[in-house]
């Protein structure tokens, strides 16, 4: 706490006596200043204890003293210290009455107490307060650094920051969503500030803004040092931050910015790994891709996923879309494979997951915000989305996404799904006699093999294709071990003399199976 009039009155060496304004002794004192000017206000900043002997004052003139005191009070002077035994043996009644009338604290300074002693006492108290603030700030910095290095996420860091500022703290991602808050109740308060965070995001980092309502005073600080903010920190308090609290907040901003930068570096490494996985999938090497993907992307390849291709006229559009998808995936714990390709980006995301939903919502908002006719703005993104697929069908999904992207570009839409382009069914076309003959010829060897009781290859092939080549899921459908299914698929390749790694072969076999199924009712 800075020195106050009360602390100076309680200073045993100064022997000060309160003569007026006893109810305002908690007023902070920024400095002690001696002046005998009839009007010292032009040389005051506010918050001073003004020390006078009334050498140049008409101290016994009631009207003159009222004007003098009112002007001091209006300038924010903390109080007046009047030295007795110099020009006056006691404080003049006119000055005393004027101080009482204005509510301005008036202290009597005995002759044996020099003004210099009061100035030194104020200076020493200010230095001591600053030292305490700096010490508390360094202590907060140490605690926050320990929390950041613990690697348990931002929750502990925010909790310690909230304790240091005697308020609350919240962390936002680039979309303005609340990632963490402390205490827990602050999450609801922080969520109401999302529009302010979105406006802060559009300003070059670092940036800050003070907002708030009747509940509290809130400071928003952007995180990051690049062209765009990588998040934001909010701190809410009952009053303006003091020196120690300011140290704590600045430390938290620095640590969270470093954490964000480290995350971006790790993200770059993950992106390079993702690019290798994508290349293998496009080359028809799903097993090699799965081995490289490991724990990072392996879970993504174990379930149906979507492939999307996005392009934008300017990087800003990419940034917001990818950050929106990344934030959504992070909140739900989904894996997300994202690979830049020149002026566009390729993404593999879980079918039905939050990242795909976030992409669709972003595109819908973009269409609602700026209806376009055959063109896009620099900040707009155009997205093509494939149908759900598995690791063996990524090459086909890539083509689907490219086709959907081309249609989205022509139609002036932010997003088009390939399923929109294939809303009709191809099954009626399979009733053609030539198609049936093709199907019979392609599958005859498998049916003959099964008819001799050597295994159920046709059913196994149908299950494997319907599950997009996912071994565990297809084996579960059949009620067999995955190794059994792998053996059956090798036998299918041997009997047909064709590789199931070829997407054209898989497509032809699937159509042949569908043609066979379509012909079955007519034969019964």
N, C-alpha and C positions, 0 to 999 in steps of 0.2 A: 504494500500500500504506500502511495506517496504521502509526504507529510501533510497534516491538516492543521487548522488553527488549534484544534483540541490538543494535538500532540505537542505543539509549541507552548501552549498554556501549561501543560503538564511537565514541561522540561524544567527541572528543578533549578538549573543554573540561570535561567532567563528571568524568573520572578515576574512574569506577565500577569496582569489582572484584567478580567473581562469587565467592560463597562457598558457594552451594548451588543445586541445580536447574539445572546448566549445560545439561542436555539439553532444557530447556523455554524456552530464550531466544527461540524464535520466537513466543511468546505475544504477541498484540496488546495494546497499552496504550491504553485509552480515556481515561484521565486520570491525573494524579498528585495525590495527596491526602495532606496531613499531618494526623496525628491521634495524640494521646497518650492517648486513651481506652483503658481496659482492655478494652473491647468496642466497637470502632467499627463492627461489622457492621451494626447497624440503620441506619447512615447511608451504607452503600455500595450501589452498583448492580451491581458486578461489573466486572472488567476494569481496575480501578485498580492503580496502583503506590502502595502505602501507604508513606509516609515517616514514620519514628519515631526518637525518641531514647531511648525506654524510660523516660521520666520517671515514669510511673505504672505500670510493669510490674515484676513480680517476675521479672526477666529471668534470674536465676540459679537459679530453681526449675524443675527439669526437668518436673514434672507440670503446673505452671502454664503453661509454654511450650508443652507438647504440646497442651493444651486451646486455647490462644490461636491457635496455628498451624493446628490442625485446623478451627477455626471460620472463620478467614480463607480457607483453601483451599475449604471448603464453600460459602462465599459467592461464590466465583469471582474472588477477588483475583488479579491477574496476578502480583504479587510484592511483596516487602518491601524497602525501602531503609533500611538502618540507619546512622545517622550516628555515626561513632566520634569520640572526642575531646571529647564533650560530657558525657554522664553515664558513659560507659564508654570506656576507651581502645581496646578491641577488642570485637568481637561476642561476647557471653556464650556459653559453650559450650552451655548448655542450649537457647538459642534456635537455635544453629547445628545441634545434633543434631535438634531438633524439625523444622526446615525440611528437613533431609536426609531424615528419616524420612517426611515427608509429600510430598516431591518439590516443595515450594514454592520457587521461585527467591528467593534472598536475596542482595542486593547491598550491598556495603560502600560507604558514602558518606564521603569524606574531609572533615575539618573545614572545609577551605577551599572546599568546594562547598556553597553554600547550597541549601536545599530549593527556594527560589524559582527558582534557575537550572534545576533539573530540571523544574519545572512549566512554565517558559517554553519549554524544549526540547520537551517533550511537546506543548504548545499549538501551537508553530510547526510541528511535524511534522504535526499533525492538520490545521491550516489548509492546509499545502502539499498534503497528500493530497486534501483537499476541492477545492482549486483544480485539481489535476490531473484529478480526477473530473469537475468541471464543464466544464473545457476539453475533455476527451475526449467528454463528453456533447454539447456544442455541435458538435464536429467530426462526431460521429455524426449529429446532427440535420441538419447541412448535407449530408452524403453521402446520407442517406435522402431528404431533400427533393429533391435532384437526381435520384435514382432515380425518385421518384414523378412528377416533372414531365417526365421523359423520355417518358412515355406508352407504354412498352414492356410494361406489365403489371406484376404484383407480383413477378415472379421476381427481378429485379435488386435490388429493395428488400429482399426476404427474404434474398438472398445477403449483402448488406452488413450486415444486422442480425445474421445468424448469425456473421459474422466479428467483429463488435464484442462479442458476448456470449460468444465462444469456445464456441459450442454449435450448436444447430439451430433453425430457425424454420419454421412452416407456417401457411398461410392456409386457412380453411374457409368454405364457403358456408353459407347458412341451413339447408340440409338436413343439415349435418354432414359433407359430402363434402370431401375435400382438393382444393383448387384448385391449390395450388403449394406446394413445399417446398424448403428449401435446408439442407445439400447434398442431392443427389438421393436418397441412401440414407434420408434422414429421412422420405420419403413413407410408407414401410412403418411406421415408428414412429408417425407422426402418425395413420395410419389406425386404429390400435388405440384411439385416444382419442375416436372418434366418439360413443360413448355419453355421455362426459363433456361433449362439445360440445353434444349434444342437451339435456342437463340445464341447461347454462349458458344455452342459447337461451331457455328458458322463464322466465328471470329478467329483470327490467327492466334495460335497459342504462343506464350502464355497469356491468359486473359482472366479477368475476375469481374464480378458484379455483386452488389449488395441488394438483396430482395428481402421480403418478409411481410408479415401482417401483424395483427394484434397479438399473435402468439409469441413471436420471437423475432430476432434479427438473424438473417441467414446470409452467409457469404458463399458464393459459388466460385470455385477455382478450377480452371481447365487443366488437364493433365496432358503432357506431351510438349514437344519443342518443334514439331514439324509444321507442315502447311495446314494440317487439320488436327484438332484436338483428338486425343485417344480416349477420352473419358472426362469425368468431372468429379470434384469433391465438394460436398456441401457440409458446412458446419453451422449449427444453430445455437445461439446463446441469448441470454436475456439482455445483454448490453454489448457495447462495442468491445472488441478483443483488447486485452491488455498486452504488455510487452511479452510476458511469459507465454501467454496463449498464442500470440502471433508467432513466436519461435516454434511452438508445437505445430501449428498449422503449416508453416513454411516447410518444416521438416517432413511432415506427412505428404505434402505435395511433391517434394523432391523424391521421396522414397517410392511413392506410387508411380511417379513418372519413370523412375528407373526400372521399376517392376514391369511397367507397360512396355518400355523399350526392350527389356530382356525378353518379354513375351513375344514381341515382334520378331526378335532374332530367332527364337525357337520356332516361331511360326514359319520363318523363311526356310529353316532346315526341314521342317515338316513338309513344306511346299515342294522342296526338291525331291524328297522321298515320294511324295504323292505323284509328282510328274513321272517318276520311274515306274510306279505302280500302274499309272494310266497307260503309259507306252506299252507295257507288257499286256495289259488287257486288250488294247486295240490291236496288238499283234497276235491275238488268239492264244495267249499263254496264261490262262487263269491260275494254274497251279503255281507257276513261278511268281506271278503277281501276289498271290496270297502269302507266299513265303517271305517276300520282301515287305509286304504290308505289316506283318507281325501284329503286335497288340494295338498299334496305332490306328490302322485302318482295317484290320482283320474282321472286326465286328461289323463293319459296314458291308463287307463282301459276303457275309453270312446270311443276309436277308435281301429281299428285293429292294432295289434302289432306283433312283432317277438320275439321268444325266442331263444337265442343262448347259447350254452355251449362251453366254451373255456378251453383248458388245455395246460400246458407248462411244459417243463422239468425243468425250473428254474424260480424263481419269476421275474427276469428281463423282461422276455417276457410278463408276465401278466401286469406288471407295465406300459410298453409302450403302449400296446393295450388299457387297461382300461383308461389310461390318455388321449389317443387319442380320444376315444369315449366320455369321459367326457367333454373334451374341445370342441368337435364338438357340443354336446348337449347343453352346456352352451352358446355357441355363437348363437345358433338358438332358445334358450329358451325351449328346449324339456325336458320332464321328462325322467329319466333313472333309472331303478331299477336294481341294481347290487348286487349280493349276492355271496360271496366266499363259495365254497363247497370243503374243503380239498385242493386237488391239482388242482382244476379247479374253474371256476367262471360261474355263471348263470346270464344272462342279459335279461331283458325285455326292448325292445326299439321300438319306433313308427315305424310301417311299412312305408317304403318310406321316412323315416326321415334321418337327417344328421348323426346320430350316427351309424346307420346300414351302410350307405354309407362310413363313415370313417373306419368302420371295414373291409368292402370289399376292400377299397383302401389299407389299411394296409396289408391285406392278399395278395393282388395282388403284392404289392411291395416286400413282403417277398418271394413270389414265384419267382419273377424276379431276386431278389438279390442272392438267393441261391437255385437253382433247387435241389430238393431232390429225392431220389429214395428209397421209403419204409422206411424213417426214418426222424427224425428231429434233429436239433441242440439244444443245451441247451437254447438258447435265442429265439427259434422259438415257435410259438403258433399255435395250431390246433383248428379250430372252426367248429362246426356244427350248422346250421341255420334252424329253422323250417319254415313252411309255415305261412302266416298271420293267426292270430287267434284272438279270443276274450276271455273274462274272463272264460267262461264256458268250453273252450277247452284247457286250459293250460296243463292239464295232457297229452293229446294227443300230444300237441306241444312239451312237454318235451321229449316224446318218439321219435318224429320226429328228434329233435335236436341230441339226443343220437345216432340215426341211422346214421344221416349225419356225426356226429363226427367220428363214427367208420369207415365209408367209407373214410373220409378225412385222417384218420390215415393210413389206408391200402394203399391208393393211393399216400401217401406222398404229399398231398396238404394242403395248409394253411386253406382253407375254402371250405366247400361243403354245398350247400343248399338242403333241403329235396325235393324241387320241381324238382331238377335234378334227384332224384331217382324215382320220379313219373311222369316223362315226358310224359309217355303214358296215355291213358284214360281208365278208368274202365267201361265206359258207354256201350261199345259193349257187355260186359259180362252180362249186365243186361237184355238182350233180352231172356235169357234162360227161359223156361216155369216154371221151379222150382222157379226161382227168382221172376217171376211174381206172382206165387201162394203165395209165402212168402209175397210179397208186398201187394197183395189184402187182405190176411188174417190180416196183421198188421194194415192196414189203413181202413178196411171195416167199423168198428164201427164209425170212424170219418166221413167217407163219408155218412153213413146212418144218422148220426146226422145232417150234413149240408143239406142233401136232405129233411129233415123235416122242413127246414127253421128256425133252432134254432141257426144259427150263421155260420160264415165262419172259422171253425177250421182248415181245411186243408191248406187254403191259409195263415192263421195266423202262423201255424206251419212252413210252407215253408219260410215265410219272416223272422221269428225269427231265424231259423237255418242258413239261408243264411247270416244273419247279425251277426253270431257268438254269439247269445244270447244278443245282445245290444238292450235294450228295446226302447230307444228313436229312434234309427235309423230304427228299424223294424216297430215301430208304425207309423213313418213318411211315410214309404213305403206304409203302409196300409191305411193311412189317418185316423187313430183312435188315441185316447188318450192312453198313456202308461198303465194306470190303466185298460183300457178295454183289452189291449193285455195281461196283467198279469192275468186277470180273465180267458181269453180264454185258456192260457197255463195251468192254474190250472184245467180247464175242460178237457183238453187233457189228463193230468195225471190221472184224475178221471176215464175217459172213458176207457183209455188203461190199467189202473192199474199199471203203471210204472212211475218211477221218471225221469224227464228230467235232473236232476243233474248227472245222470249216463252217462259218455261219450259213453259207448257201446250202450246204448239206443238211444242217439242222432245220433250215426253213423248209426244204423240200420234204424231209421226213415228217415234219409237223403237218404240212399240207396233205401229205399222203395219208397220215393217220386220220385227219379230219375228213378227207374224202371217203375213206373206208367207213367211218362212223356215219357219214351222211347217206351212204349207200345201204347201210345195214337195215333200216326200216323197210326200204323197198323190197329187199330180198326176203324179209320175214313175211 
